[in-house]
Amino acid sequence: MDMDLNIVSSGQFTNYSPSSVTIHGAEYKQNILVFNDQISEFAVNDIKSLTLDNLANLIKDKPDLIIFGTGNNVIYPDFKLLEKINSNRIGFEIMPIPALCRTYNFLISENRKVACILFFE
């Protein structure tokens, strides 16, 4: 396994809590999508409201993995949505935001194509 934990990507989380994250000095408290060193606001209120239309462009980009972060508590989206992600040969995980940040930072250090969507409480 080739990995360098000292690599700092522009999309790497440098600080995190269940209610905010910091990426390269900018703090985010609203729901965001982080993918391919790009950060964008994610205009879905909560993971239960997530639809396939909200993820269509992301699925087209074929990340290796989509990680959903849901504050301190793990909350799952609709099971049919997860089936659709899986049918496109894309992995997924649902975890609290602090765990998402640590996992994402580790995976991008391995040059993996990972997207994450953070839903703050």
N, C-alpha and C positions, 0 to 999 in steps of 0.2 A: 504494500500500500504506500503510495507516494503522497506525503502530506507535509505541509509546512505551517505550523500553527502561528508563525510570525507574520504570515502574509495578511495584510489588511486590505480588504476589498472595499470599494466605495459603498457596497451594500451591507457591510458587516455591522451587526449590532454592537454598540460600545457600552450601552447601559440599558437596563430594562426593569420593568415592574409590571404588575397586572394592569396598570392604568396608563402606561406610557412606555415608549422606547426612544432611544437615541441612536441615530445613524449618522456618522461623520459630523457630530456636533449639532445636528438638528433634532429637536425633540418632536415626537409625534404622539398626539393623544386621540386622534381620530382613526377610524378604521382605514387600514392601508394594505396595498398589495406591493410586495417586494419581489422583483424578478429581473434577472439579467442586469444587475446594478442599477435598476430603475425603481423609483419609488413613486407610487401614485395613490391618490385618495381612492378608497373603495366605497362606493356610494350605497352599500347595502347595510341596513341598520344592525342586523344580527344574523347569526349563522342559520337560524331557523327560517329566515326569509330568503335565503340563498336559492337561486334557480340555475338551471343549465344555461339560460341566456346570459346570466352574469359571468359565467365562466367560459363562454364560447371561444373568445379570442385566446384565452390562456390555454385551453385544450388544443387549439390549432397550433400553438407554439411548442407543444409536446415537451413539457418539462419532465425530468425523470420522476419527480416527486412534487406533490402539492402538500404543504403543511398548513393546517388551519389552527390558529391560536385563539383561545376563547377565555381570556382573563385568567382567573384562578380555577375555574371549574371547567371540566371537559363537557362540552355540549356538542352533540352530533347534528349535522344537517340531515335532510331527508335521505333515507337509504337509497332511493332510486337515483339520486344525484351521485352518490358514491359508486353505485353500480356503473353508471355512465362513465365516470372518470376511469374506473377499473377496466371497462370494455375498450377504452382507448389506450390501454397498456401504460397507464400513468399510475404510479403509486400515490397513496395519500396517508396522512397521519393527522390526528386531531389531538391537541395537547394544550396545556396551559401556556400562556405567552412566555414566561421565563424559560420553560423547557424548549419551546419553539426557537427562541433566540440562540440558545446554546447549541441545539441540533443544527440549525441553519448555518451558524458560523463554522461548525465542524465540517458539514457537508460541502460548503463552498471552498473550504481549504483543500478539499479533494478534487476540486474543479467539477463538481457535480452540478447539473442544471436543475436547480431547486427554486420553486416559487413558494411564497408564503403569504397568507392572508391573515391579518390580525384583526380580531373583533374585540374592542375594548369594552369593559363593563361600564 
